[in-house]
């Protein structure tokens, strides 16, 4: 019987029927993207943008173009999210350090200002109790002294040496008139008297010592406070990162491309993360060397504040030191007057009646005396300089190498937790496997060989270059302050800190880096004081000196003898 066409042998038909389920099972089935969708929605994105199952990844620009759980919209939003996550990580780590410098600056600034207020109050209270109304009528000389000290501290253009020389010259003129009330002195004659200040030393060694102590202490205090403000501002500027397009690609690839593969629980390999972060923070890495030198300079000045440049130990007894100088002039008034008469000539004698009235103006005599410890004003800002410095020194040490450590600290952050437990079970940028590339060095130049981030090493970040310059300028000032050298300065108020991280100068204007004032104190006790020329206008201001007080006493004492 003839066979029908198209009919397979029974055996072949049976085999075909048995093989069909196996062939269907071998065909790949799309994986579920439910966990990726859930996490995507948890970021605040629309779940409708995420496919429920894997799709072809031909539309992806950065992540793998194989089967994927990411749509084109997801990759774009993950790219923005990776920038956001990176910025937040940098800011969070930087904020702690920035807040430390900000709070310590405020504490030091408050302490220094209150210390000056207390010193002025202490002197005023002592002189009022000693001389009463007579001092209050002639207190402008001392008030002017503290006004200038405060102005210097807040960044005013005050030459400390010249200012202190003028104070002692004004004091000498007032006292010289009062210890010699029987004579008439012209402005020219008093100018001659002031020229003998260094030779005669009418106030003993107090002016020289006090000038040395005040200058060193104020230079160190002002410079240290400014250094804290500069550190605060540099961190604020540098931590405001803006990743380049190449850096953003690397961040997306490291943070969210694993999600597109469905590997939502797999974290980046540590060395892989390190390379990405070093590439993204290449310019910040260049800040580290200058930052560390700056921190070392701050520590040196902090040690000065604890020791010979301690402004608290200078200002606390300044009332007693000035009173000692006045007493020295009082006790040596006759010898001083004779030598002045020899050098400047014999002045004209006043009428007897006028002389008598001058002597009798002071109805009492008294000596200055220091406060007892319990009478001293409360400690400035409720603390002491030693405690403040001890605290900040520890913080300065911890702040060293902050910028070179930043990439590793970000990779160790819990939100960025990397796969350091099993190096074969981490995301290496393309798969869940071991990362084989070496870690690149720190800084911009080292990124030429970075395997993860394309960095143009010929285009440094100018914002960070300005911060490096600001640190360099501040470091020079700190080094000079450490040696007791005064430098022209800027206002230390927060409002004055411009874009250059508190440096107070444009990049082009910072090249001189520092300029010496006339005040240069290196401990040389034999350095001559500057001659102070007192004009008629100056003499008029001087007439308000509180020296009247002591001097009247001197004049009376001589008459009693």
MOURKA-V516890 format. One record per residue. N is the residue number from 0. SS is DSSP state (H for helix, E for strand, C for the rest). OMEGA is omega as a letter, one per 20 degrees, with the letter a starting at -180 (999 if undefined). BURIAL is 1 if it has 9 or more other C-alpha atoms within 8 Angstrom, else 0. Layout:
n=N ss=SS omega=OMEGA burial=BURIAL
n=N ss=SS omega=OMEGA burial=BURIAL
//
This chain:
n=0 ss=C omega=a burial=0
n=1 ss=C omega=r burial=0
n=2 ss=C omega=r burial=0
n=3 ss=C omega=r burial=0
n=4 ss=C omega=r burial=0
n=5 ss=C omega=a burial=0
n=6 ss=C omega=r burial=0
n=7 ss=C omega=r burial=0
n=8 ss=C omega=a burial=0
n=9 ss=H omega=a burial=0
n=10 ss=H omega=a burial=0
n=11 ss=H omega=r burial=0
n=12 ss=H omega=r burial=1
n=13 ss=H omega=r burial=0
n=14 ss=H omega=r burial=0
n=15 ss=H omega=a burial=0
n=16 ss=H omega=r burial=0
n=17 ss=H omega=a burial=0
n=18 ss=H omega=a burial=0
n=19 ss=H omega=r burial=0
n=20 ss=H omega=a burial=0
n=21 ss=H omega=r burial=0
n=22 ss=H omega=r burial=0
n=23 ss=H omega=a burial=0
n=24 ss=H omega=a burial=0
n=25 ss=H omega=a burial=0
n=26 ss=C omega=a burial=0
n=27 ss=C omega=r burial=0
n=28 ss=C omega=a burial=0
n=29 ss=C omega=r burial=0
n=30 ss=C omega=r burial=0
n=31 ss=E omega=r burial=0
n=32 ss=C omega=a burial=1
n=33 ss=H omega=a burial=0
n=34 ss=H omega=r burial=0
n=35 ss=H omega=r burial=1
n=36 ss=H omega=a burial=1
n=37 ss=H omega=a burial=1
n=38 ss=H omega=r burial=0
n=39 ss=H omega=r burial=1
n=40 ss=H omega=r burial=1
n=41 ss=H omega=r burial=0
n=42 ss=C omega=a burial=0
n=43 ss=C omega=r burial=0
n=44 ss=C omega=a burial=0
n=45 ss=C omega=a burial=0
n=46 ss=H omega=a burial=1
n=47 ss=H omega=r burial=0
n=48 ss=H omega=a burial=0
n=49 ss=C omega=r burial=1
n=50 ss=C omega=r burial=1
n=51 ss=C omega=r burial=1
n=52 ss=E omega=a burial=1
n=53 ss=C omega=r burial=1
n=54 ss=E omega=r burial=1
n=55 ss=E omega=a burial=1
n=56 ss=C omega=a burial=1
n=57 ss=C omega=a burial=0
n=58 ss=C omega=a burial=0
n=59 ss=C omega=a burial=1
n=60 ss=C omega=a burial=0
n=61 ss=C omega=a burial=1
n=62 ss=C omega=a burial=1
n=63 ss=C omega=a burial=1
n=64 ss=C omega=r burial=1
n=65 ss=C omega=r burial=0
n=66 ss=E omega=a burial=1
n=67 ss=E omega=r burial=1
n=68 ss=C omega=a burial=1
n=69 ss=C omega=r burial=1
n=70 ss=C omega=r burial=1
n=71 ss=H omega=r burial=0
n=72 ss=H omega=r burial=0
n=73 ss=H omega=a burial=1
n=74 ss=H omega=a burial=1
n=75 ss=H omega=a burial=0
n=76 ss=H omega=r burial=0
n=77 ss=H omega=r burial=1
n=78 ss=H omega=r burial=1
n=79 ss=H omega=a burial=0
n=80 ss=H omega=r burial=0
n=81 ss=H omega=r burial=1
n=82 ss=H omega=a burial=1
n=83 ss=H omega=a burial=0
n=84 ss=H omega=a burial=0
n=85 ss=H omega=r burial=1
n=86 ss=H omega=a burial=1
n=87 ss=H omega=r burial=0
n=88 ss=H omega=r burial=1
n=89 ss=H omega=a burial=1
n=90 ss=H omega=a burial=1
n=91 ss=H omega=r burial=0
n=92 ss=H omega=a burial=1
n=93 ss=H omega=a burial=1
n=94 ss=H omega=a burial=0
n=95 ss=H omega=a burial=0
n=96 ss=H omega=r burial=1
n=97 ss=H omega=r burial=1
n=98 ss=H omega=r burial=1
n=99 ss=H omega=a burial=1
n=100 ss=H omega=r burial=1
n=101 ss=H omega=a burial=1
n=102 ss=H omega=r burial=0
n=103 ss=H omega=r burial=1
n=104 ss=H omega=a burial=1
n=105 ss=H omega=r burial=0
n=106 ss=H omega=r burial=1
n=107 ss=H omega=a burial=1
n=108 ss=H omega=r burial=1
n=109 ss=H omega=a burial=1
n=110 ss=H omega=a burial=1
n=111 ss=H omega=a burial=1
n=112 ss=H omega=a burial=1
n=113 ss=H omega=r burial=1
n=114 ss=H omega=r burial=1
n=115 ss=H omega=r burial=1
n=116 ss=H omega=r burial=0
n=117 ss=H omega=a burial=1
n=118 ss=H omega=r burial=1
n=119 ss=H omega=r burial=1
n=120 ss=H omega=r burial=0
n=121 ss=H omega=r burial=1
n=122 ss=H omega=a burial=1
n=123 ss=H omega=a burial=0
n=124 ss=H omega=a burial=0
n=125 ss=H omega=a burial=1
n=126 ss=H omega=r burial=1
n=127 ss=H omega=a burial=1
n=128 ss=H omega=a burial=0
n=129 ss=H omega=a burial=1
n=130 ss=H omega=r burial=1
n=131 ss=C omega=a burial=1
n=132 ss=H omega=a burial=0
n=133 ss=H omega=r burial=1
n=134 ss=H omega=a burial=1
n=135 ss=H omega=r burial=1
n=136 ss=H omega=a burial=0
n=137 ss=C omega=a burial=1
n=138 ss=C omega=a burial=1
n=139 ss=H omega=a burial=1
n=140 ss=H omega=a burial=1
n=141 ss=H omega=r burial=1
n=142 ss=H omega=r burial=1
n=143 ss=H omega=r burial=0
n=144 ss=H omega=a burial=1
n=145 ss=H omega=r burial=1
n=146 ss=H omega=a burial=0
n=147 ss=H omega=r burial=1
n=148 ss=H omega=r burial=1
n=149 ss=H omega=r burial=1
n=150 ss=H omega=r burial=1
n=151 ss=H omega=a burial=1
n=152 ss=H omega=a burial=1
n=153 ss=C omega=r burial=1
n=154 ss=C omega=r burial=1
n=155 ss=C omega=a burial=1
n=156 ss=C omega=a burial=0
n=157 ss=C omega=r burial=0
n=158 ss=C omega=a burial=1
n=159 ss=H omega=a burial=1
n=160 ss=H omega=r burial=1
n=161 ss=H omega=r burial=1
n=162 ss=H omega=r burial=1
n=163 ss=H omega=r burial=1
n=164 ss=H omega=r burial=1
n=165 ss=H omega=r burial=1
n=166 ss=H omega=a burial=1
n=167 ss=H omega=r burial=1
n=168 ss=H omega=r burial=1
n=169 ss=H omega=r burial=1
n=170 ss=H omega=a burial=1
n=171 ss=H omega=a burial=1
n=172 ss=H omega=r burial=1
n=173 ss=H omega=a burial=1
n=174 ss=H omega=a burial=1
n=175 ss=H omega=r burial=1
n=176 ss=H omega=a burial=1
n=177 ss=H omega=r burial=1
n=178 ss=H omega=r burial=1
n=179 ss=C omega=a burial=1
n=180 ss=C omega=a burial=1
n=181 ss=C omega=a burial=1
n=182 ss=E omega=r burial=1
n=183 ss=E omega=a burial=1
n=184 ss=C omega=r burial=1
n=185 ss=C omega=r burial=0
n=186 ss=H omega=r burial=1
n=187 ss=H omega=a burial=0
n=188 ss=H omega=r burial=1
n=189 ss=H omega=r burial=1
n=190 ss=H omega=r burial=1
n=191 ss=H omega=r burial=1
n=192 ss=H omega=a burial=1
n=193 ss=H omega=r burial=1
n=194 ss=H omega=r burial=1
n=195 ss=C omega=a burial=1
n=196 ss=H omega=a burial=1
n=197 ss=H omega=a burial=0
n=198 ss=H omega=a burial=0
n=199 ss=H omega=a burial=0
n=200 ss=C omega=a burial=1
n=201 ss=C omega=a burial=1
n=202 ss=C omega=a burial=1
n=203 ss=C omega=a burial=1
n=204 ss=C omega=a burial=0
n=205 ss=H omega=a burial=1
n=206 ss=H omega=a burial=1
n=207 ss=H omega=a burial=1
n=208 ss=H omega=a burial=0
n=209 ss=H omega=r burial=1
n=210 ss=H omega=r burial=1
n=211 ss=H omega=a burial=1
n=212 ss=H omega=a burial=1
n=213 ss=H omega=a burial=1
n=214 ss=H omega=a burial=1
n=215 ss=H omega=a burial=1
n=216 ss=H omega=a burial=1
n=217 ss=H omega=r burial=1
n=218 ss=H omega=a burial=1
n=219 ss=H omega=a burial=1
n=220 ss=H omega=a burial=1
n=221 ss=H omega=a burial=1
n=222 ss=H omega=a burial=1
n=223 ss=H omega=r burial=1
n=224 ss=H omega=r burial=1
n=225 ss=H omega=r burial=1
n=226 ss=H omega=r burial=1
n=227 ss=H omega=r burial=1
n=228 ss=H omega=r burial=1
n=229 ss=H omega=r burial=1
n=230 ss=H omega=r burial=1
n=231 ss=H omega=a burial=1
n=232 ss=H omega=r burial=1
n=233 ss=H omega=r burial=1
n=234 ss=H omega=r burial=1
n=235 ss=H omega=a burial=1
n=236 ss=H omega=a burial=1
n=237 ss=H omega=a burial=1
n=238 ss=C omega=r burial=1
n=239 ss=C omega=a burial=0
n=240 ss=C omega=r burial=0
n=241 ss=C omega=a burial=0
n=242 ss=C omega=r burial=1
n=243 ss=C omega=r burial=0
n=244 ss=H omega=r burial=0
n=245 ss=H omega=r burial=1
n=246 ss=H omega=r burial=1
n=247 ss=H omega=r burial=1
n=248 ss=H omega=a burial=1
n=249 ss=H omega=r burial=1
n=250 ss=H omega=r burial=1
n=251 ss=H omega=a burial=1
n=252 ss=H omega=a burial=1
n=253 ss=H omega=a burial=1
n=254 ss=H omega=a burial=1
n=255 ss=C omega=r burial=1
n=256 ss=H omega=r burial=1
n=257 ss=H omega=r burial=1
n=258 ss=H omega=r burial=1
n=259 ss=H omega=r burial=1
n=260 ss=C omega=a burial=1
n=261 ss=C omega=a burial=1
n=262 ss=C omega=a burial=0
n=263 ss=C omega=a burial=1
n=264 ss=C omega=a burial=0
n=265 ss=C omega=a burial=1
n=266 ss=C omega=a burial=1
n=267 ss=E omega=r burial=1
n=268 ss=C omega=a burial=1
n=269 ss=H omega=a burial=1
n=270 ss=H omega=r burial=1
n=271 ss=H omega=r burial=1
n=272 ss=H omega=a burial=1
n=273 ss=H omega=a burial=1
n=274 ss=H omega=r burial=1
n=275 ss=H omega=a burial=1
n=276 ss=H omega=r burial=1
n=277 ss=H omega=r burial=1
n=278 ss=H omega=a burial=1
n=279 ss=H omega=a burial=1
n=280 ss=C omega=a burial=1
n=281 ss=H omega=a burial=1
n=282 ss=H omega=r burial=1
n=283 ss=H omega=r burial=1
n=284 ss=H omega=r burial=1
n=285 ss=H omega=r burial=1
n=286 ss=H omega=a burial=1
n=287 ss=H omega=a burial=1
n=288 ss=H omega=a burial=0
n=289 ss=H omega=r burial=1
n=290 ss=H omega=a burial=1
n=291 ss=H omega=r burial=1
n=292 ss=H omega=r burial=1
n=293 ss=H omega=r burial=1
n=294 ss=H omega=r burial=1
n=295 ss=H omega=r burial=0
n=296 ss=H omega=r burial=1
n=297 ss=H omega=r burial=1
n=298 ss=H omega=r burial=1
n=299 ss=H omega=r burial=1
n=300 ss=H omega=r burial=1
n=301 ss=H omega=r burial=1
n=302 ss=H omega=r burial=1
n=303 ss=H omega=r burial=1
n=304 ss=H omega=r burial=1
n=305 ss=H omega=a burial=1
n=306 ss=C omega=a burial=0
n=307 ss=C omega=a burial=0
n=308 ss=C omega=a burial=1
n=309 ss=C omega=a burial=1
n=310 ss=H omega=r burial=1
n=311 ss=H omega=a burial=0
n=312 ss=H omega=r burial=0
n=313 ss=H omega=a burial=1
n=314 ss=H omega=a burial=1
n=315 ss=C omega=a burial=1
n=316 ss=C omega=a burial=1
n=317 ss=H omega=r burial=1
n=318 ss=H omega=r burial=1
n=319 ss=H omega=a burial=1
n=320 ss=H omega=r burial=1
n=321 ss=H omega=r burial=1
n=322 ss=H omega=r burial=1
n=323 ss=H omega=r burial=1
n=324 ss=H omega=r burial=1
n=325 ss=H omega=r burial=1
n=326 ss=H omega=r burial=1
n=327 ss=H omega=r burial=1
n=328 ss=H omega=r burial=1
n=329 ss=H omega=a burial=1
n=330 ss=H omega=a burial=0
n=331 ss=C omega=a burial=1
n=332 ss=H omega=a burial=1
n=333 ss=H omega=r burial=0
n=334 ss=H omega=r burial=0
n=335 ss=H omega=a burial=1
n=336 ss=H omega=a burial=1
n=337 ss=H omega=a burial=0
n=338 ss=H omega=r burial=1
n=339 ss=H omega=r burial=1
n=340 ss=H omega=r burial=1
n=341 ss=H omega=a burial=0
n=342 ss=H omega=a burial=0
n=343 ss=H omega=a burial=1
n=344 ss=C omega=a burial=0
n=345 ss=C omega=r burial=0
n=346 ss=C omega=r burial=0
n=347 ss=E omega=a burial=0
n=348 ss=E omega=r burial=0
n=349 ss=C omega=r burial=1
n=350 ss=C omega=a burial=0
n=351 ss=H omega=a burial=0
n=352 ss=H omega=r burial=0
n=353 ss=H omega=r burial=1
n=354 ss=H omega=a burial=1
n=355 ss=H omega=r burial=0
n=356 ss=H omega=r burial=0
n=357 ss=H omega=a burial=1
n=358 ss=H omega=a burial=1
n=359 ss=H omega=a burial=0
n=360 ss=C omega=r burial=0
n=361 ss=C omega=a burial=1
n=362 ss=C omega=a burial=0
n=363 ss=C omega=r burial=0
n=364 ss=C omega=r burial=1
n=365 ss=C omega=r burial=0
n=366 ss=C omega=r burial=0
n=367 ss=C omega=r burial=1
n=368 ss=C omega=r burial=0
n=369 ss=C omega=r burial=0
n=370 ss=C omega=r burial=0
n=371 ss=C omega=a burial=0
n=372 ss=H omega=a burial=0
n=373 ss=H omega=r burial=0
n=374 ss=H omega=a burial=0
n=375 ss=C omega=r burial=0
n=376 ss=C omega=a burial=0
n=377 ss=C omega=a burial=0
n=378 ss=C omega=a burial=0
n=379 ss=H omega=r burial=1
n=380 ss=H omega=r burial=1
n=381 ss=H omega=a burial=0
n=382 ss=C omega=r burial=1
n=383 ss=C omega=a burial=1
n=384 ss=H omega=r burial=1
n=385 ss=H omega=a burial=0
n=386 ss=H omega=r burial=0
n=387 ss=H omega=a burial=1
n=388 ss=H omega=r burial=1
n=389 ss=H omega=a burial=0
n=390 ss=H omega=a burial=0
n=391 ss=H omega=r burial=1
n=392 ss=H omega=r burial=1
n=393 ss=H omega=a burial=0
n=394 ss=H omega=r burial=1
n=395 ss=H omega=r burial=1
n=396 ss=H omega=r burial=1
n=397 ss=H omega=a burial=0
n=398 ss=H omega=r burial=1
n=399 ss=C omega=r burial=1
n=400 ss=C omega=a burial=1
n=401 ss=H omega=a burial=0
n=402 ss=H omega=r burial=1
n=403 ss=H omega=r burial=1
n=404 ss=H omega=a burial=0
n=405 ss=H omega=r burial=1
n=406 ss=H omega=r burial=1
n=407 ss=H omega=r burial=1
n=408 ss=H omega=r burial=1
n=409 ss=H omega=r burial=1
n=410 ss=H omega=r burial=1
n=411 ss=C omega=r burial=1
n=412 ss=C omega=a burial=1
n=413 ss=H omega=a burial=0
n=414 ss=H omega=a burial=0
n=415 ss=H omega=a burial=1
n=416 ss=C omega=a burial=1
n=417 ss=C omega=a burial=1
n=418 ss=C omega=a burial=1
n=419 ss=C omega=a burial=0
n=420 ss=C omega=a burial=0
n=421 ss=C omega=a burial=0
n=422 ss=C omega=r burial=1
n=423 ss=C omega=a burial=0
n=424 ss=C omega=a burial=1
n=425 ss=C omega=a burial=1
n=426 ss=E omega=a burial=1
n=427 ss=C omega=r burial=1
n=428 ss=C omega=r burial=1
n=429 ss=C omega=a burial=0
n=430 ss=C omega=r burial=0
n=431 ss=E omega=a burial=1
n=432 ss=C omega=a burial=1
n=433 ss=C omega=r burial=1
n=434 ss=C omega=a burial=1
n=435 ss=C omega=a burial=0
n=436 ss=C omega=r burial=0
n=437 ss=C omega=r burial=0
n=438 ss=C omega=r burial=1
n=439 ss=C omega=a burial=1
n=440 ss=C omega=a burial=0
n=441 ss=C omega=r burial=1
n=442 ss=C omega=a burial=1
n=443 ss=C omega=a burial=1
n=444 ss=H omega=a burial=0
n=445 ss=H omega=a burial=1
n=446 ss=H omega=r burial=1
n=447 ss=H omega=a burial=1
n=448 ss=H omega=a burial=0
n=449 ss=C omega=a burial=1
n=450 ss=C omega=a burial=0
n=451 ss=C omega=a burial=1
n=452 ss=C omega=r burial=1
n=453 ss=C omega=a burial=1
n=454 ss=C omega=r burial=1
n=455 ss=C omega=a burial=0
n=456 ss=C omega=r burial=1
n=457 ss=C omega=a burial=0
n=458 ss=C omega=r burial=0
n=459 ss=C omega=r burial=0
n=460 ss=C omega=a burial=0
n=461 ss=H omega=r burial=0
n=462 ss=H omega=a burial=1
n=463 ss=H omega=r burial=1
n=464 ss=H omega=r burial=1
n=465 ss=H omega=r burial=1
n=466 ss=H omega=r burial=1
n=467 ss=H omega=r burial=1
n=468 ss=H omega=r burial=1
n=469 ss=H omega=r burial=1
n=470 ss=H omega=a burial=1
n=471 ss=H omega=r burial=1
n=472 ss=H omega=a burial=1
n=473 ss=H omega=r burial=1
n=474 ss=H omega=r burial=1
n=475 ss=H omega=r burial=1
n=476 ss=H omega=r burial=1
n=477 ss=H omega=r burial=1
n=478 ss=H omega=r burial=1
n=479 ss=H omega=r burial=1
n=480 ss=H omega=r burial=1
n=481 ss=H omega=r burial=1
n=482 ss=C omega=r burial=0
n=483 ss=C omega=a burial=1
n=484 ss=E omega=r burial=1
n=485 ss=E omega=r burial=1
n=486 ss=E omega=r burial=1
n=487 ss=C omega=a burial=1
n=488 ss=C omega=r burial=0
n=489 ss=C omega=r burial=0
n=490 ss=C omega=a burial=1
n=491 ss=C omega=r burial=1
n=492 ss=C omega=a burial=0
n=493 ss=H omega=a burial=0
n=494 ss=H omega=a burial=0
n=495 ss=H omega=a burial=1
n=496 ss=C omega=a burial=1
n=497 ss=C omega=a burial=1
n=498 ss=C omega=a burial=0
n=499 ss=C omega=r burial=1
n=500 ss=C omega=r burial=1
n=501 ss=C omega=a burial=1
n=502 ss=C omega=r burial=1
n=503 ss=C omega=r burial=1
n=504 ss=C omega=r burial=0
n=505 ss=C omega=a burial=0
n=506 ss=H omega=a burial=1
n=507 ss=H omega=a burial=0
n=508 ss=H omega=a burial=0
n=509 ss=H omega=a burial=1
n=510 ss=C omega=r burial=0
n=511 ss=C omega=r burial=0
n=512 ss=C omega=r burial=0
n=513 ss=C omega=r burial=1
n=514 ss=C omega=r burial=0
n=515 ss=E omega=r burial=1
n=516 ss=E omega=r burial=1
n=517 ss=E omega=a burial=0
n=518 ss=E omega=r burial=1
n=519 ss=E omega=a burial=1
n=520 ss=C omega=r burial=1
n=521 ss=C omega=r burial=0
n=522 ss=C omega=a burial=0
n=523 ss=C omega=a burial=0
n=524 ss=C omega=a burial=0
n=525 ss=C omega=a burial=0
n=526 ss=C omega=a burial=0
n=527 ss=C omega=r burial=0
n=528 ss=C omega=r burial=0
n=529 ss=C omega=r burial=0
n=530 ss=C omega=a burial=0
n=531 ss=C omega=r burial=1
n=532 ss=C omega=a burial=0
n=533 ss=C omega=a burial=1
n=534 ss=C omega=r burial=0
n=535 ss=H omega=r burial=0
n=536 ss=H omega=r burial=0
n=537 ss=H omega=a burial=0
n=538 ss=H omega=r burial=1
n=539 ss=H omega=r burial=0
n=540 ss=H omega=a burial=0
n=541 ss=H omega=a burial=1
n=542 ss=C omega=a burial=0
n=543 ss=C omega=a burial=1
n=544 ss=C omega=r burial=1
n=545 ss=C omega=r burial=1
n=546 ss=H omega=r burial=1
n=547 ss=H omega=a burial=1
n=548 ss=H omega=a burial=1
n=549 ss=H omega=a burial=1
n=550 ss=H omega=r burial=1
n=551 ss=H omega=r burial=1
n=552 ss=H omega=a burial=1
n=553 ss=H omega=a burial=1
n=554 ss=H omega=a burial=1
n=555 ss=H omega=a burial=1
n=556 ss=H omega=r burial=0
n=557 ss=H omega=a burial=0
n=558 ss=H omega=r burial=0
n=559 ss=H omega=a burial=0
n=560 ss=C omega=999 burial=0
//
